[in-house]
């Protein structure tokens, strides 16, 4: 039986990964900072990932064959430059060493499109230069190189999923999709930048499913986790306004355009589709509709509570 | 007053750095695994660098303004692939964060020529691609990127000294220079490969002095620590044989040539000479003569003891 240790299980991506991991037949052990909504087949753990002894004790108890490592510092607006990136690089490095020393066989970790040189619009694994502009991208990129070199020299199977722009249930409300949806649902203007930036969005459930497919495969190295179809941010906002019947509330240009951001970031998904054999289940429209429904339900629940 | 925390102080490079640090006017605090020969102005500490709490307590006591970080796993033959490289990357990352959070102002760390792509004979900072072939080189290169990105985003002054091929007193005896010197001093054949590989050697005292000059400067980023003049390994061996009066004992070709090693590795020392303003005090011949004298004295001492 395959036993997976999932870190960051209460996070945006982690919580969406619990069900597909169980559905794929894993015995699931989830580490989380906060309580999680766990279904059958999931065991929760509260180990502090910065504490070597606690991690070792937990891994000794679980004996995981697989590791899916999502935990990292992700506070919106702060994570790009935070010194916590150093702590998470150190903790991830130690987790890798302990997992493999105790018999772990395959590790998949979450990377980021911020590892790429953003002067290249299309990001392709092994082709586009890696030149992160931030401490976050640098520490993720460092971990990626360490994971690959360690795996090659010590016979561990591993892969690295570079996540682009996930959206969906439980996303932090200051971020683009939930802030637009919530403003429109409240009948208020959704203040956006001009939204000319083109980004590769993916529904978080699709991203989670992609990670599980990657974990179940024997593909190694970096793999982009994305839809492969980038759209302008303004079109995301306008789609939300239209599907909620209030296109008039989308206030494009009400906020200044973010500085230093590249015009286009799109993933080449050739590895994900061709090698892992996985494609998104949802179109952007379907994903946005599902997300709007989720926020509407959450809002109703809040009003009732 | 400038207060420096030196790690790896009982190591090959660290022990040679104690005197020049004190001579440069630093209050020197040395962390070491083994007891060290410390002169006036040096305070020794025995903190476990893998223990965050011990590191924090030590740094709280010392309040270092400067950090010179040499400590890493360096067991000959094993360090290239060892999983301890992960532990040292994690420990170095945490040390950096703690040092700066407690008011540290400038950090210099030891890198390696193994960070470079060895398909390029001449290694120049910022020009030669970084493509380490080993886990050791990968972890050092990861740390270098993390140090640079952290420093840029958090206002720390830092530099990274890429060490080429140091030799001198206290080098581990299985390595080239001491093994040839000791064989010849015992009157036995010094079994070498054909020695066609060309490498950039530097006396460890020069390397230590270069690090102190780098620490005292405000130069940032990677700086090669090397002589800038590469020589064939066979010429190093023949020079030793000649200066000890027994060229006949140099058995070139008695050992197989190491596989997968590049023919030439030479540092461009433009940054070290032009920006840091430092040049080696010893020629290769002077360095080898001093090293042979040291081993002869050590041997005499051993016989007397």
Interface residues (C-beta under 8 A of the other chain):
Chain A: X50 X52 X81 X83 X86 X87 X89 X90 X91 X93 X94 X96 X97 X100 X101 X132 X134 X135 X138 X139 X141 X142 X143 X145 X146 X148 X149 X150 X153 X154
Chain B: X50 X52 X81 X83 X86 X87 X89 X90 X91 X93 X94 X96 X97 X100 X101 X132 X134 X135 X138 X139 X141 X142 X143 X145 X146 X148 X149 X150 X153 X154
